[in-house]
Amino acid sequence: MLPAIETSQMRLIWSLIDTHCQYLGGLSDEAICMWIASHIRRRIHLTDDEMINLRRYIAERTHLIRDMAEPGI
């Protein structure tokens, strides 16, 4: 089962990904998760459990993030 993420957090995650997708495309899957999570944590307070769920959510979608980074998509 996928982790529960609030709608506002999802918007922030995907906005960040959309803004930085070219940079993220060059990172490893683990680095993508860490980079996004650290930037989200700077903007909103998350509990440890929420941060774990956030990282799981991102990890499940690294292939989508890489697709967004592909030129011409």
BAPA-125845 format. One record per residue (C-alpha): residue in one letter; x negated, y, z negated. Coordinates in nm, 3 decimals. Each point is the difference from the previous one (the first is absolute). Layout:
N
<drengu aa="A" east="X" north="Y" up="Z"/>
...
end
This chain:
73
<drengu aa="M" east="0.000" north="0.000" up="0.000"/>
<drengu aa="L" east="-0.128" north="0.345" up="0.088"/>
<drengu aa="P" east="-0.058" north="0.248" up="-0.282"/>
<drengu aa="A" east="0.262" north="0.265" up="-0.069"/>
<drengu aa="I" east="-0.114" north="0.347" up="0.102"/>
<drengu aa="E" east="0.207" north="0.314" up="-0.049"/>
<drengu aa="T" east="0.110" north="0.184" up="0.313"/>
<drengu aa="S" east="-0.194" north="0.314" up="-0.093"/>
<drengu aa="Q" east="-0.316" north="-0.208" up="-0.046"/>
<drengu aa="M" east="0.055" north="-0.167" up="0.336"/>
<drengu aa="R" east="0.033" north="0.337" up="0.171"/>
<drengu aa="L" east="-0.321" north="0.119" up="-0.161"/>
<drengu aa="I" east="-0.185" north="-0.320" up="0.095"/>
<drengu aa="W" east="0.106" north="0.013" up="0.366"/>
<drengu aa="S" east="-0.058" north="0.373" up="0.028"/>
<drengu aa="L" east="-0.353" north="-0.051" up="-0.129"/>
<drengu aa="I" east="-0.054" north="-0.292" up="0.238"/>
<drengu aa="D" east="0.135" north="0.196" up="0.297"/>
<drengu aa="T" east="-0.225" north="0.296" up="-0.080"/>
<drengu aa="H" east="-0.314" north="-0.211" up="-0.046"/>
<drengu aa="C" east="0.065" north="-0.307" up="0.218"/>
<drengu aa="Q" east="-0.307" north="0.055" up="0.220"/>
<drengu aa="Y" east="-0.225" north="-0.004" up="-0.307"/>
<drengu aa="L" east="0.181" north="-0.293" up="-0.160"/>
<drengu aa="G" east="-0.032" north="-0.211" up="0.315"/>
<drengu aa="G" east="-0.376" north="-0.019" up="-0.054"/>
<drengu aa="L" east="0.025" north="-0.133" up="-0.355"/>
<drengu aa="S" east="0.026" north="-0.356" up="-0.129"/>
<drengu aa="D" east="0.337" north="-0.116" up="-0.129"/>
<drengu aa="E" east="-0.119" north="0.034" up="-0.360"/>
<drengu aa="A" east="-0.140" north="0.348" up="0.065"/>
<drengu aa="I" east="0.331" north="0.108" up="0.158"/>
<drengu aa="C" east="0.187" north="-0.109" up="-0.313"/>
<drengu aa="M" east="-0.245" north="0.172" up="-0.231"/>
<drengu aa="W" east="-0.010" north="0.324" up="0.203"/>
<drengu aa="I" east="0.377" north="0.035" up="0.025"/>
<drengu aa="A" east="0.056" north="-0.098" up="-0.364"/>
<drengu aa="S" east="-0.255" north="0.252" up="-0.125"/>
<drengu aa="H" east="0.156" north="0.281" up="0.207"/>
<drengu aa="I" east="0.351" north="-0.090" up="-0.120"/>
<drengu aa="R" east="-0.118" north="-0.011" up="-0.362"/>
<drengu aa="R" east="-0.140" north="0.352" up="0.036"/>
<drengu aa="R" east="0.345" north="0.126" up="0.102"/>
<drengu aa="I" east="0.234" north="-0.190" up="-0.231"/>
<drengu aa="H" east="-0.030" north="-0.178" up="-0.333"/>
<drengu aa="L" east="0.034" north="-0.377" up="0.026"/>
<drengu aa="T" east="-0.003" north="-0.262" up="-0.273"/>
<drengu aa="D" east="-0.242" north="-0.289" up="0.035"/>
<drengu aa="D" east="0.284" north="-0.226" up="0.118"/>
<drengu aa="E" east="0.112" north="0.259" up="0.255"/>
<drengu aa="M" east="-0.357" north="0.026" up="0.128"/>
<drengu aa="I" east="-0.019" north="-0.379" up="0.037"/>
<drengu aa="N" east="0.329" north="0.005" up="0.195"/>
<drengu aa="L" east="-0.128" north="0.287" up="0.215"/>
<drengu aa="R" east="-0.317" north="-0.190" up="0.091"/>
<drengu aa="R" east="0.203" north="-0.312" up="0.083"/>
<drengu aa="Y" east="0.234" north="0.205" up="0.217"/>
<drengu aa="I" east="-0.295" north="0.149" up="0.190"/>
<drengu aa="A" east="-0.181" north="-0.335" up="0.029"/>
<drengu aa="E" east="0.311" north="-0.156" up="0.158"/>
<drengu aa="R" east="-0.004" north="0.273" up="0.266"/>
<drengu aa="T" east="-0.366" north="0.043" up="0.097"/>
<drengu aa="H" east="0.076" north="-0.146" up="0.344"/>
<drengu aa="L" east="0.259" north="0.275" up="0.055"/>
<drengu aa="I" east="-0.249" north="0.262" up="-0.114"/>
<drengu aa="R" east="-0.255" north="-0.132" up="0.249"/>
<drengu aa="D" east="0.263" north="0.003" up="0.277"/>
<drengu aa="M" east="0.067" north="0.368" up="-0.074"/>
<drengu aa="A" east="-0.372" north="0.074" up="0.030"/>
<drengu aa="E" east="-0.019" north="-0.150" up="0.349"/>
<drengu aa="P" east="-0.031" north="0.266" up="0.271"/>
<drengu aa="G" east="0.308" north="0.041" up="0.215"/>
<drengu aa="I" east="0.248" north="-0.136" up="-0.253"/>
end
